[in-house]
């Protein structure tokens, strides 16, 4: 059977990198059996890049993708962007033997404005063409807001249909949160999704106290906000069907991400996800 590669979205581990360093964090991932990572929300300092490279080579962990904004999330926001730091970011990719860069989300300044979003996507497509000259593919990571409809069409489909170089890193939890079937939707993006985000979708426990029942607004706020980001296999998504759809659609990397671990140590969460994926028959994808 053809297989993909299961990895980790390191956004989950940004505090671990601060605490332990990039090398020791990668060593721990190696001990958990992971062989691929996507780097996000980790400062790409000279030291971190060097440690990621050393760990990647020593532990045979593939750096599947790096993260970079196309432009700042907010005016004057700190951090590297492709618009301002193109050569440095390309050089980091070469150093880390990485062929994918992914944009984590829309700039906050364009959200909610279709015309501004489509102009941003035009700029992303132009950047994708520029990066292709260096052998690097540019991807855009989706949430739920891209499923707003304009004249009956999802914003995300408008993005896809108006680009050809730009790839899409679909996130199965956010597709489900948008009220769309992740299995069927992933199939529609065949050929545009080398990167897929794995996280499960769980309904959390309703914790009701006497005080909550005295304030119906407070109660219903709790009642309607029960959706949680779950470890893979700990929620309600059909993970085997998602894996099959991803593979069929050209996904190479299946990256575990959990936006919130609700107080659990992220390494423990990753271990749970890994164990569940192995139980489901994906041991040889690690």
C-alpha positions in Angstrom: 0.0 0.0 0.0 1.2 3.5 -0.8 1.7 5.5 2.4 2.1 9.0 3.6 4.4 10.3 6.4 2.9 11.2 9.8 4.6 14.2 11.5 4.1 16.9 14.0 3.2 20.6 13.7 5.7 22.2 16.1 3.4 25.1 16.9 2.3 22.7 19.7 5.9 22.7 21.1 6.9 26.3 21.0 7.1 26.5 24.8 9.1 23.3 24.8 11.6 24.8 22.4 11.9 27.9 24.6 12.4 25.6 27.6 14.5 22.7 26.2 15.9 24.1 23.0 15.1 22.9 19.4 17.5 20.0 19.5 16.2 18.4 22.7 12.6 19.0 21.6 13.3 17.1 18.3 15.1 14.4 20.3 11.9 13.8 22.3 9.9 13.6 19.1 12.4 11.0 17.8 11.9 9.0 21.0 8.1 9.1 20.4 8.8 7.7 17.0 8.1 10.7 14.8 10.1 11.2 11.6 8.8 14.5 10.2 7.9 18.0 11.5 6.5 21.2 10.3 8.1 24.2 11.9 5.8 27.0 13.1 5.8 29.7 15.7 9.4 29.0 16.5 11.8 31.9 16.0 14.1 31.1 13.1 17.2 32.4 14.8 20.7 31.2 13.7 20.8 29.0 16.8 17.4 27.4 16.2 18.0 26.8 12.5 21.4 25.1 13.4 19.8 23.0 16.1 16.9 21.9 13.8 19.4 21.0 11.2 21.6 19.0 13.6 18.6 17.1 15.1 17.1 16.5 11.6 20.3 14.8 10.5 21.0 13.0 13.7 17.5 11.6 14.3 16.5 11.3 10.6 13.6 13.7 11.1 12.4 15.3 7.8 11.7 19.1 8.0 8.5 18.8 5.9 7.6 22.5 5.9 8.6 25.9 7.3 6.1 28.7 8.1 6.2 32.3 7.0 3.7 35.0 6.6 3.4 36.5 3.1 3.2 39.9 4.8 2.7 41.0 8.4 -0.4 39.7 10.3 -1.0 43.3 11.6 0.8 46.5 10.6 4.2 46.6 12.4 3.8 43.0 13.7 7.2 41.4 14.4 8.4 38.3 12.6 9.8 37.4 9.2 7.7 37.6 6.1 8.2 36.5 2.5 7.6 40.1 1.4 10.5 41.4 3.6 12.8 38.5 4.2 12.6 36.4 1.0 16.3 35.5 0.7 16.7 34.6 4.4 13.6 32.3 4.3 14.7 30.6 1.1 18.1 30.1 2.6 16.6 28.5 5.7 14.7 26.1 3.4 17.9 25.2 1.7 19.8 24.7 5.0 17.0 22.4 6.3 16.5 20.6 3.0 12.8 21.7 3.0 10.7 22.1 -0.1 7.5 23.6 1.4 6.7 26.9 3.0 3.2 27.4 4.5 1.3 30.6 5.3 -0.5 29.9 8.7 -3.5 32.1 8.2 -4.8 35.3 6.5 -3.5 38.6 7.8 -6.0 39.9 10.4 -6.3 43.1 8.4 -8.0 41.4 5.4 -10.3 39.0 7.2 -14.0 39.6 6.5 -13.4 41.4 3.2 -13.7 39.2 0.2 -12.0 41.7 -2.2 -9.0 42.2 0.1 -8.7 38.4 0.6 -8.7 37.7 -3.1 -6.1 40.4 -3.6 -4.0 38.7 -0.9 -4.4 35.4 -2.7 -3.2 37.0 -6.0 -0.1 38.1 -4.1 0.4 34.6 -2.7 0.1 33.1 -6.1 2.8 35.5 -7.4 5.0 34.6 -4.5 4.4 30.9 -5.2 5.7 31.4 -8.7 8.7 33.2 -7.4 9.5 30.4 -4.8 9.0 27.7 -7.5 12.2 29.1 -9.2 14.0 27.9 -6.0 12.3 24.5 -6.0 10.0 25.5 -3.1 6.2 25.2 -3.0 4.0 27.7 -1.2 1.0 26.5 0.7 -1.9 28.2 2.5 -3.3 26.7 5.7 -7.1 26.8 6.1 -9.4 27.4 9.1 -13.2 27.7 9.1 -13.5 31.3 7.8 -12.6 30.2 4.3 -15.9 28.4 4.2 -18.0 31.5 4.2 -20.1 31.5 1.0 -20.2 34.2 -1.7 -22.9 33.7 -4.2 -23.2 30.1 -3.1 -19.5 29.4 -3.5 -17.0 28.7 -0.6 -14.3 31.4 -0.3 -11.8 28.5 -0.2 -13.0 27.3 -3.6 -12.7 30.8 -5.0 -9.1 30.8 -3.8 -8.4 27.5 -5.4 -10.1 28.3 -8.7 -8.2 31.5 -9.1 -4.7 30.0 -8.5 -2.7 27.2 -9.9 0.7 27.3 -8.2 -0.5 27.9 -4.6 -1.2 24.7 -2.6 -3.6 24.3 0.3 -2.9 22.8 3.7 -6.3 21.5 4.6 -7.1 21.1 8.3 -9.6 18.4 8.9 -10.8 19.7 12.3 -11.5 23.2 10.9 -13.3 21.7 7.8 -15.6 19.8 10.2 -16.1 23.0 12.3 -17.2 24.7 9.1 -20.0 22.1 8.8 -18.4 20.3 5.8 -17.5 16.6 5.5 -13.7 16.5 5.7 -13.4 13.2 3.7 -15.4 14.4 0.7 -13.8 17.9 0.8 -10.3 16.6 0.8 -11.0 14.5 -2.3 -12.1 17.7 -4.1 -8.6 19.2 -3.6 -6.7 16.3 -5.3 -3.4 17.5 -6.6 -3.3 20.7 -4.5 -2.7 19.2 -1.0 0.7 17.7 -0.3 0.3 18.8 3.4 -2.7 17.8 5.6 -3.3 18.8 9.2 -4.6 16.0 11.5 -6.5 16.9 14.6 -9.7 15.4 16.0 -13.0 17.1 16.8 -14.4 16.4 20.3 -17.4 17.5 22.2 -16.0 18.4 25.7 -17.7 17.8 29.0 -20.4 20.3 30.0 -19.3 21.5 33.4 -22.4 23.1 35.0 -22.4 24.8 38.4 -25.3 26.2 40.4 -24.1 29.7 39.5 -24.4 28.9 35.8 -28.1 28.1 36.2 -28.7 31.5 37.7 -27.5 33.2 34.5 -28.9 31.7 31.4 -26.5 33.7 29.2 -23.6 32.2 31.1 -25.1 28.7 30.8 -25.7 28.9 27.1 -22.2 30.3 26.5 -20.8 27.1 28.0 -23.4 24.9 26.2 -22.6 26.3 22.8 -18.8 26.3 23.2 -18.2 22.6 23.8 -16.1 21.9 20.7 -12.5 20.9 21.5 -9.3 20.2 19.6 -8.7 16.6 20.3 -5.8 14.1 20.0 -6.2 12.0 16.9 -8.5 9.1 17.6 -10.0 10.8 20.7 -12.8 12.6 18.9 -15.6 12.0 16.4 -13.8 12.2 13.0 -13.5 9.2 10.7 -9.7 9.1 10.8 -9.1 6.0 8.5 -11.4 7.6 5.8 -9.6 10.9 6.2 -6.2 9.2 5.8 -7.4 7.3 2.7 -8.9 10.5 1.2 -5.7 12.4 1.9 -3.5 9.8 0.3 -5.8 9.6 -2.8 -5.6 13.4 -3.1 -1.8 13.5 -3.1 -1.1 14.3 0.6 2.5 13.4 1.4 2.6 14.7 5.0 -0.1 14.1 7.6 0.8 16.6 10.4 -0.6 16.3 13.9 -1.6 19.6 15.4 -3.6 20.4 18.5 -4.3 24.1 18.9 -5.1 23.7 22.6 -4.1 20.7 24.8 -6.3 21.9 27.8 -3.5 21.7 30.3 -2.1 18.4 29.2 1.7 18.2 28.3 1.9 18.4 24.5 4.3 15.5 24.4 1.7 13.4 26.2 -1.0 14.5 23.7 1.3 13.6 20.8 2.0 10.2 22.3 -1.8 9.6 22.5 -2.3 10.6 18.9 0.6 8.4 17.8 -0.6 5.4 19.8 -4.1 5.7 18.3 -2.7 6.0 14.8 -0.6 2.9 15.3 -3.6 1.0 16.6 -5.5 2.1 13.5 -2.8 0.5 11.3 -0.5 3.4 10.4 2.7 2.2 12.2 4.6 2.2 8.9 3.7 5.9 8.2 5.9 7.1 11.1 
